Amino acid sequence: MALAQRGLSPAQSTLELTWWGTAGFRVAGPSGVFLIDPFLSRNPSARPILDLKPGQVREADQIFISHGQFDHLLDVPAIAGQTRARVYCDATPAQTLIREGLPASGITRVEEGRGVLDLGWYRAKARPSRHVRFDLPLVLKTLIRVNRRFFSLLPLARDYPAGRVLSWRFETGGLVLRHFGSAGSGSEELADLAEEKIDVLLLPLQGHSRICRIALEYVRILKPGLVIPHHWDDFYPPLSQLVDIRPFLEAIRGAAAEVEVKVPRIGRPFRI
Ligand SMILES: [Zn+2]
């Protein structure tokens, strides 16, 4: 692990990350735990298999949401209810959470780009981002897969509107993490972000038939120390599909060999 190259001593690298599938992460630090987009209600056909249900999550101080779609928000009322974690999100997912029974007093609506949240052992800041635009080949493939189940799956899309998409930045002990819940950033957003130091980029590979090429653009422009590809799993078949990320990994080796890559194994904690 090339933390030293990024000016960090091993003593500073005390973060433990666990990928929970989709864009979901558990981040454990020196004095607490926060979650990003936790979604554990995968259906029985989901791959890879994750042996963790929402009711088993007992520890979380904060939950950060990138956007309001079901695969980012559905389990948040249950998890926030049992852990008493405060939820930070945009106004649209906040409305959904309140409809689903979470008290408004436990939710902080984030005003985009305004202010840094000081949470003791780390700081968090949201900035506006965008959802990837599903392209026609992907939509057609999905419709063929879903077929007659279309109408039974429709409420999941209808009842969980995305709202404004947020990208989160977390900083602790000199280490900067940048999380995207969807890879729809325009060139302006990426150019803006290129000014910042990003040690760890949590990058979603889902939602477009050319997602590997899109993801490579993020890496080339943002030049993170380490990239962690996520959301490539088949989290809710037949709505989702397993994304082959090998072209992305090969392209990094060719075009951005200095960038380290960590392909996470679902449910397995790792240190950064
Ligand atoms: Zn998603």
Boltz pocket constraint, residues with backbone or C-beta under 6 A from the ligand:
constraints:
  - pocket:
      binder: B
      contacts: [[A, 22], [A, 23], [A, 69], [A, 71], [A, 72], [A, 181], [A, 231]]
      max_distance: 6.0
